[in-house]
Each structure stands twice: as C-alpha cells, then as structure tokens.
Amino acid sequence: MPVKSRFDERTIRIMLARIKEQVPPHHFEFHDPFWVLITTVLSHRTKDEITDSSARSLYNAYGTVEGLASASTKDIELHIKRVGFYRVKAERVKEISKIILEKYSGKVPDNIDDLTKLPGVGRKTANVVLSDALRIPAIAVDTHVQRISRRIGWSRHDDPERTEESLRKIIPKDMWIGFNPMIVEFGKKICRPRNPLCSECSVSEYCDYFQKAQSKKMKTSKLTAGITKNKYIT
C-alpha cells in the first residue's frame, strides 16, 4: 500500500524539525566507525546504558581492532556479560574484528554489502555505522523507528526492510544522517512503546495513531451520552 500523499517533502521537513526541537541530542558512546560497529552489535535486546558501559569496558581493555581480534572469547565475555546473549556476541565481535583486520586492513567497510557480510550484522547495524559513524546517508530501522513509522503512517509494513524502503522514499536524503538517533530519542521521551504521550507530541496532528485514538474517544463519548439520555426516557 503506498504511503499517503499528505507526507510530501514540506510536511516531512516540518515534522522532523518539530521532533528535533522536542528531544534531547542522542548520546553516542563512540564516533570511531569500528567501535560504533561493535557497540551496535552489542545493543540488540540490551538497554542503552548497559550496551555503552560494556562497549566502553571493551575499549578500555583492548582499544584497537588488533587488540580485540587477539583477545580470547572468554575474556571478552567478562567485559560484556551484562548484555543480552553475551556469549554469542563475544564470539561475533571477535570474529568481526579478525575479518576487519585481515580482509579490510583494519578499516570498517564503507558500503552496506560488505558490512552485512560480517557475522551478526544486518541492515540496521550496517546503516547505523554508515550514517552515524561514516556520515554516509542511510536510514537505520530499529524498534523505535519501526514502531513510530507505523504509528504515524510513514510506513504500513511490519518488516523493517520494507519500512526502510518506505522511509527512503519520503525522507529527504539530506535528512537521513541523524534521522535514526533523533527518532530513537523521540521514541524514548514521547512516542513510547506503552502509553505514548500524545498530548505532548508536537506532530500528533499528522499521526494516524492519534487520529484513530481521538475518533475512538469521540465515538465512546457519544455512545455514553446516548445511554445516559435513554436512561431517563420512560
């Protein structure tokens, strides 16, 4: 199903400008492409503060691609044992480090095809690295972006890759860099998974979820009023 025509470029720019004003800057533990990659691999099903502290512990212990590639899996596990699936991730970050060191001379690939060939790296992780570390325009679709895109109506898809396709069509390319971290903060502060703060949202007038909620509330109100009225008819 095509995206609704109301999301033209002007509207999208207005929406994103409002969202940007409403959220704090996103915290990046690292800016170096390699450590952004490692941090993002660790982040799956893990809270940001645990991800960041675990990645920082790895950095303090090993510091470089060479250092992490030569570390034992057991030692890596000790630094990241608070993250979800830490044993699997320990193997992955070591393998990623070895591949980058041996195949790419220690430099993180700058294209999505090579990035997604790395173990445990999907399109979301690859796009985070491209956009947030290498400053190459890309749109990463994580759980926040997926949820908010469907709520607002930017996308109708459940599949993150199809959501990415929808967003690439309507988000101006000059706004791709920074889009994901901004929407992540919006998802934490306003458009939360549970009990979204629609009354505080700066883009609720454009949002499908809000409009449906308002419509449902009005129908309920009319139904309640009708029941009350009929109660007194004899």
N, C-alpha and C positions, 0 to 999 in steps of 0.2 A: 504494500500500500504506500503510495507516495506521501511525502511529508506535506503537511498543509501549507498552502500558499501564503498564509499570514506570516510565515517566518522568512521574510525577504531579508536582504542584507542590512537594510537600515534598522529593521526591528531587532535582528540579532545583535547588531552593534549596541543598540540601546540597552538590551537585556544584559549583555556581558559587562557593559560599563556600570550598570546598576549593581550587578552581583559583585564586581570588583570593589566598589565602594563599601559594600556591606560586610566583607570578610577580611580577616587579617592576612598578612602575607604568609605564604606557606613556608614552613621550616624545612630547609634542606640540610641534612647532616653533612653531606659531601657535595662537591661540584665536579670533582675529578670523575671522568667517564667510567673508569674501572670500578671505583668504589660506589658510584651511583648504581652500576650494574649489580654488584654484589649485594648492596642494600636492598635493591628491588627484588632480587631473588629471595632474600630472607623474609621479605614483607608479607608473603602470601599467608593469609589466615593468622596474622600476628598484629598486635597493636603497634602503632607507630613508635611509641616511646620504647617498647621492648626491641623492636627492629633497630632503631637508631642506636641504642646502647649496645646491642650485640655487634652491630657493624663497627661501631667505634672501638669496641674491645678487640675485634679482629685487626683493625687498622693499627691500634697501639701495639699489638703483639707482632704484626708482620709487615705492615707499612707499604709493601710493594706487591706487584704481580708475582715477582720472583719469590718473595717471602711466603706468600700464601700458597703458591704452587708447590713449594718444598715442605710445607707443614704436613704433619700427619693428620689423618682424618680424626683420630681420637682427640688430638689437641684442639682442632677446630671445633669439635663438638663441645668442649669445655667452655669455649667462648660464646657459643650460641645456643646453649641448652634451654634457654627460656623461650625461644621461638618455636612456633608450631612445626612439627615434622623435622626437628633439628638434625636427626641422623641422616635423613635423605638429603637435606640441604647442605650438610657438611661435605658429603660426597660430591654434590653438584658444584659448590663453589671451588673446591679443589680442582675438579676436572675442568671447569671453566677457566680457571687460572692457568692450568697447564696448556690448554688449547690456545688461549690468547698469547701466551708466552712463546709457544713453539710454532704456531701457524701464522700468527699476526705480529710477531716481533714485539710483543708486549703492549700493543695498541688495540683498543677496543674497535671492532669493525664499525664503519660509519654508514652501514646500509642494513635494511631490515632482513634481507635474505640471509646474510652471513650471521646476523645476530640471532635469528630464530633457529639456526642450526646448532647453537650452543645448548647443552643439556639444561632442561628446565626453563628455557627462555621462550616465552610465547610472544604474541604480538603486543600485548600490553607492556610487558617488561621492555621489549625492544623499542617501542615508541617512547617510553619514559626516558630511556637512555638517549635516543635521538633528539628528543625535544628539550629535556631538562638539562642534559649534560653537554651534548654536542651542538645544541642550538640549531638543529635541522628541523624544519616544520613537520610535526607529526601529532596525531591525536591518540592518546592512550585511553582506552576504555577500561576502567576498573569498576568496582561495585558501585561507587558513588556516581560516576559518570553514567553508568548503565541505568541506575535507578532514577536519577534526575532527568535523563533524556526521555525516558518513558513517561514519567510523571508530567513533565511539561508538554510533551508531544513532539519533541525534536526527532524522535525515532519511535517506531512501532514494534521494534524487534526485541526478542529475548536474547538473541545471540550477539555477543559482544562484537564480533567481526562485522556483522550486518549493521549494528549500531554505529560502528566506526565509519562504515560506508555512508550512512545517512548523514552523520555529522560532517564528514569531509565535503559533502555537497552544499551544506548551508552555513557552516562556519567559515568566514573569510580566512584565507590562508595566512594572512599577516597576523591572525589572532590564534593560530594553532599553538605556537610556543607560549606556554603559561596557561593554556586552557585547562589542562588536567589538574594541576595543583590548585588553581582557583576554584574549580568545581568541587574538588575534594574538601576544601575548607568550607565551601557553601553547604556541602553535604553534612559536615560535622556540626556547623553552627545553626543553620536554618532548615534546610531540606533533609532532616534527619530520617533514618530508616523507620523509626517509630515516632509517632506524634510530631510530625513536621510543623514548624512554626509558621503556618500560612499567614497568620495575622501580622507577622513581622516581615514577611517576604517582600522584597522590592520588585519582584516580577510576577506576582500572583495574578495580575490582570491578563497575562499571556498564557497561564498554566491550565492545562486540561484537568489536572487533578483538583485544583482549587475550584474551577468552574463546576465540575461534577459534584464536589462536596457542597457547594453553595446551592446548586439545584436540588440536591437531595434534602438539604436542610429546609428549603422553601416548601418542598412537597410535604415533608413531615409536619411543618408548621401549619400548612393549610389543612392537612388531614386532622391534626389535633384540634384546630379551630372548628372544623366541621363536626367532629364528635362532641365537642363541648356544646355547640349550638343545638344539635339534635337532642342532647340530654335533657334540655329544658322544654322541648316540644311535646305536648300531651295530646 
